[in-house]
Amino acid sequence: MQVQKRKQNMEKGFDQIKTFIYDNLEKNCRKCSNNKNIVLFEPLTDECEEVGIVFLGLSPGEAEWKAGHPFASEEDQLCRKMFKEQGLMECGILLFNACCCMHTPDHPPADEEIYYCFDNFEKALELIPDRAVIVPTGAPSLRRMGIIDNPETAMNEIYTYEVMQFCRWYIFLPL
């Protein structure tokens, strides 16, 4: 009974984030030039009880573009396999991109597109539980969170960034 109740709470958390994004996509994406290719993030597993790990990226990559859904590349599948082998699938892994639309491999998100999407990005971050581990996976995510201005400075800045002000743990991946 307790596990079922926690699963319902977790689903409400995922649903709350998705509902917010869907509600705001219509408003914000009308302003954007790439508003035809909207694809939302998805939880990596539905077996989890709550959001435990959040991967933040910029936008879906080439494999996602071809597949039409997130987390489709060989690297992503390897991550999924490693998470499963290490028992992390129960942690509630959430994938989220700053830009919720697909971009062709030769057309990364423009500054205008990133600008309109970051409203959604920041509001979704507020809905993520405080105890979740957040993994920003690129310079735009790190920069927007106020952590770095340049990817090369990440290791220097990690020691001066006040992680505890948000009561969250951050992991930095040099990509």
Secondary structure, DSSP 8 states (H G I E B T S, - for coil): -HHHHHHHHHHHHHHHHHHHHHHHHHHHHTTSTTTT-B----BS-SS-SS--EEEEESS--HHHHHHTSSS-SHHHHHHHHHHHHTTGGGG-EEEEESS-B---TT----HHHHHHHHHHHHHHHHHS-TT-EEEE-SHHHHHHTTS-SSGGGHHHHTTTS-GGGGT-EE-----
